[in-house]
């Protein structure tokens, strides 16, 4: 990519250099072992916290650096650039911490956020259930009020950071009759009696990221652990989804850029029929078209980052950027892998790992079909756009 990005200051650039060194020295050499173990050691979280890579934009009062969100973007991009899909920092910093900061009680914020920033406490968010994925209003895990406590019973599945987590923001049904208007978000410490982790699930990609079933059996937590008002959880999730979807788009476009770079480097060296693969017109045409598309999506992603920083990223634009970036992510790694031939099927090559890691992006954070539904609903209901 040849475009000059204008979002970042010299301070961001210096931070990027430090993060890149950390990633290349502390993460890259060990990632294959973590993929075999299906988990990243907790010590890595603490070291990332010492580096200031976790929850960068938390206020200093809650243990953060008080930095702007672009520092978070730097971390997302540098992990993606190096193919580091194992550390679940994105869930921790971009999903769990924002919910607690926005709606936690002062006691909840002061208890959890400094520890999350230091990497001493790892966060997860539990929304998905066996019967409730993209359609979160069908959540069945029940939180029954009992005096000044809630009693939680139910099951969650596909929960990132589920094995490592010390706290789980749990989407719970507090009004059985109210549909989407009967859901609350409750912080559940994982050492609470009745909480149990299930299997660390086997996945086709993201193998180093622990992903779990979670079980709740008479789990009692104080009402003060609820985030925001009772039965407002679904609305709260809707307000934070734009950030989650933008975060995924940032990661996807970065991986697509890197896949093109890996392929250019490989095809310059690999020979076939007395020529390098880069000499063939097909190679140049395919990569040129991909590079043009990725540049276009990068411009849109950076525009959305600027809108988010200004506090006015529209949920429809977030759906659009997530849909475009993740579709292009999958297309790019697929077409780039083809130029590697049989080597592209070997896990030792980054393009192979990127290929299997890519597929979840069109599902997680809202399936591509849901993004189209959001965009389509807006398209057919807004008259002012024309």
C-alpha positions, 0 to 999 in steps of 0.5 A: 500500500502506497497511500500516506495515512494521516491519522497518527502523530509522532507519539503514535509512531513511537508507540508503534515502534515499541509495540512492534518490537514487543510483538516480534520478540515476545510473541512471534517466536512462541505463537506456534507453541501457543497454537499447540497448547490452545492458549496464551500464557497469562504471563504474556498478558502481564508483560503486555500490561507493563508495555501499556498495550492493554486498555490504552485509552482508559483514564488514568484514574482507572489505571490506564494511560489516558491515551486516545483510542488511536493507541488501541488501533496501533496495538490491533494493527501490530498484532494483525500485521504479525499474524498474532491471532492468539492473544485475546487483547482485542476482546479484553480492551475493545469489548470488556473494558468499554462496557465496564467503563461506561456502565459499571459502578464506581466500585466495579470500575476501580476494582477491575479496570486497573487490574485489566490495564496491568494484565493481572485480570483478563476479561471476557464477554459472554453473549452467545449461547447454543441457541442464541448467536447473532440473534442476541434477543433469544438469550436464555441464561437466566438471572433471577433477583434474590434480594441484593443478589442475582442468581444465574443459571444457564450456558454460554458457548464460543467465549473468547478468553473463556479459559483465562478469564477472571471476569465475564461480562455475562448477558443474562435474561432478567425478565423472561417475558420481555424479549430484547427488553429483558436482558441485563449485563452482569459482571461475574468473577470466575471464582464465584461458586457455581461458575464452571468452564467447559472445554477449551474448544477445538477450532479450525483457526485462531488456535492459540486463542482460548475459546470456551463453553461456560456454565452457570449453576446457581451463581450468586453475584451482587446486584451491584455487579450489574452494568447500567440499568436492569433490562437495558443490556440489549440496548447497551450492546447495540451502542458498543457494537459499532466499536467491535465491528470497526475493530474487526475491520481494522484487523481485517484490512491490516491482514489483507495488506500483509497477505499481499506483501507476503505474496509479492515477496514470495513470487519474486523469489519462486520460479516456474517455467524459467521465470519468477512467478512475479513475471507472469501477467496473471500474478501482477493483474491479480495482485494489482486488483487486490491492492486497489481494493484493499487501498479503497477499504483502508481509506474507508476504515481510516475514515470510520476511525476518524468518525469514531474518534469524533464520537459519531460513527454511524452503526450503519457505516460500522456494518458497512465497513465490517462487511466490506473489510471481512469479505475482502480479508477472506478473498485476499488470503484465498487468492494470495494463497494460490500463488504459494502452491503447495507451500500455501497449504503448510502451516509453517507459512503465514499465509496458510495460518491467515487463511484459516484464521480469516473465516471467522471474521465473517461470523464474529461480531455479527454475521455478514448476513446481519450486516446486510440486513442492517444496511438494507433496512437503512437503505429502504427506510431513509429517504433523505439520502437521495 
